[in-house]
Amino acid sequence: MFIAENGMDYVGNLSLAESLNDTKRISYYKSYLGEVKRTVDEGANLFAYFAWSLVDNFEWRLGYTSRFGIVYIDFNTLERKRYPKMSAHWFQHFLRR
């Protein structure tokens, strides 16, 4: 039995619009989860899968300029306003299927 956890980041100071349009992350998850499904079909005992990370957070080497999450956090606002990225909508649809 194993637990899978993975994700990918976008590095750099992207605008909100650029961050929300994270098509590379969607392609990454499609490919990765396709391979996870293949290994399960071949007999792997997958217990759980976690997308790293659900929200943008502080990355030790790159600070707040590396965005891992499927939800954009505006670190310039006091309330840390959140915006679901395209990948969040894709992931939601994926889980419903």
N, C-alpha and C positions, 0 to 999 in steps of 0.2 A: 504494500500500500504506500502511496506517496502523495504529497501535496505539491502542487505547482504554483509558483508565484513569479511573475515577470512583468515587464513593462518597458517603455522606451521614452526617451525625453526629446524635447526640442530645446536646443541651446541657443541663447541669445535674447536680446531684448526685443521680442516680437510685440507688435501691436495687439490689441484685444481681438480685432478682426482676424489677424494672422493666426493667433493662438486658437481661436474657435474653429478655424478651418483646418483641423488636424488630420488630413486625409492620409498622411504617411502612417500615423498611429493606427488608423482603421485598417490599413493594408497589413501592418505588422500584426495586429491582433487576429485578423482573418487567417493569415498564414500560420501563425503560432498555434491558434486553436484548431486549425485543420490538422496540424501534425499531432496535437494532443489527442484529437479524436481518432486518428489513425492508430496511435499506440494503444488506445483503449480498445479499439476494434480488434487489435492483435493480441489482446489479453492483459494489458497493463491494468492494474487496480488503482485507479485514480480516486482519491478520497475527496479532494477539494481543489479549487482553483481560485487564485486571488489575482486581480489586476493591480499591479503596482504602478502608480498609486491612484487612489480614487480622486484625490485633490492635489493640486500643486502644493509643494511644501519646500522647506529649506533643504538644499542639497549641500553637504559638507564641503565639497570642493568648489562649487560654482555659486553658492548662495541662492538667491531667488531668481537667477537668470536662467536656470535650467528647469523646464516645466515637464513634470512626469505625469501629472494627473489628467483624468478625463473630465475634470471640473476645474475651470480657470478661477483662480482667486486673485482679486485685485488687491495687492498688498499696499497700494497707495491710499486706500480708503480705511477709515477707522473701523468700520464694521466688517472689513475684509469681504466685500461683496463677491458672490459666487455666480459663475455663468457656466452652464453645461456646454461642453464642447461637442462637436459633431460626433466624436468617438463615444461620448456618453449616450447620445441618442442611438447610435449604432449598437452599443453594448446592451442597452435596454431592449431594443428590438431582438437582438440575438438571444437574450435570456428568456424572452417571452416565447420564442419558437422552441 
